[in-house]
Amino acid sequence: MMKKLIYMSLVAFSALAFQNCNSASKDSKERADSLNKVKDTTSNIAATGGIAVNQTDSEFATKAAASGLAEVEFGKVALSKSTDARVKSFAEMMVRDHSKANQELQKIALNKNITLPTALDDEHQQQLDKLSKLDGKAFDKAYVKMMVDGHQQTLDLMDKEAKDGQDTDLVAFAAGTSPIVKGHLDTIRKIADSLK
């Protein structure tokens, strides 16, 4: 009996250790996507509580959350490092607007049992690390380029969800957020043109 208990404990510990090693290589967004895939409403609802949206909608939510988190973090760095008043003003808008959108998305996710990333994913963390090493005009140019690229990707993401999404709350979120992101993109493009 004791040998069997020890054996079972070792098996359980090994499985847990393997799972932790496996998840350690995943970033925050990948972990959220993995957790959402486990929440299968068709067969696993009793074990996981289920998820109230399809996989495409949950992946939209994790991408939008990862992007929103990044915009806030990049904005905070820009507030402390930028030398350009327009860039600082844009960064303030990023922190304010994306924090608000992140909170709205978090409420929807909570109601739908969607797990969202809580930290930057690897790609955004690498961008933040590179950005943090720059100063002055080099920082401003890199930040502005990053904002143009990031906002174009986010706008495409919002427009796709608004058009093709299945969950009405996420579709409404995307449709409502898209014009704000478009306004950000227009503003940062003007700043980018002035920095050339």
Secondary structure, 3 states (H helix, E strand, C coil): CHHHHHHHHHHHHHHHHHHHHHHHCCCHHHHHHHHHHHCCCCCCHHHHCCCCCCHHHHHHHHHHHHHHHHHHHHHHHHHHHCCCHHHHHHHHHHHHHHHHHHHHHHHHHHHHCCCCCCCCCHHHHHHHHHHHCCCHHHHHHHHHHHHHHHHHHHHHHHHHHHHHCCCHHHHHHHHHHHHHHHHHHHHHHHHHHHHC
